[in-house]
């Protein structure tokens, strides 16, 4: 069990990275990515802080992947921010997608995919062309439990299945109460119209993918 979209007090979360990791560990998770919100104003400081934390986190505990969430970026800044994040050692780059409940720049999903992010969070009412491009680029789509952002989960799941886009179920957690049990994670997928069999397949696929990230090198 893993969650690849979480926030600490390095952006708008409530917990230190260490407490965030421990609370997920206590719930039975094997791995999380800490993906605090960034734009060009704070990407350097936050990426350095997260990578440093992950480097010193004990190897025998829950695995913590250094990530970022590129949030409300002007479209032309995605390539530079992705390159800077990779240079600073960030291993999991999330783009804040075109959720129906926030004024995200139109075209964000396509710009993020083209720039080479790893995951588009709460992608919104994506087009077939965007889903096809994500499949070609190996970019994942998120099904989220977060209020408001989850309104397009069913649409995202339908297009992801049609075009073979990798999916993951995340909490987008900001506080301790956002951390889900396994059955709650499964409910998010079921609510998006997926079957139990499909959810198990998605979970197994993502687990193998996460293991490759973890085994590719120490953080």
Secondary structure, DSSP 4 states (H G I P E B T S, - for coil): -EEEEE--TTTT-SS-HHHHHHHHHHTT-SEEEEEEEE-TTTHHHHHHHHHHHHHHS-TTS-EEEEEEEE-S--GGGHHHHHHHHHHTT--EEEEEEE-TTS-PPTTHHHHHHHHT-SEEEEEES--HHHHHHHHHHT-EEEEE-STTGGGGHHHHHHHHHHHT--EEEE--B-SGGGPPPHHHHHHHHHHTT--HHHHHHHHHHHHHHHHHHHHT---
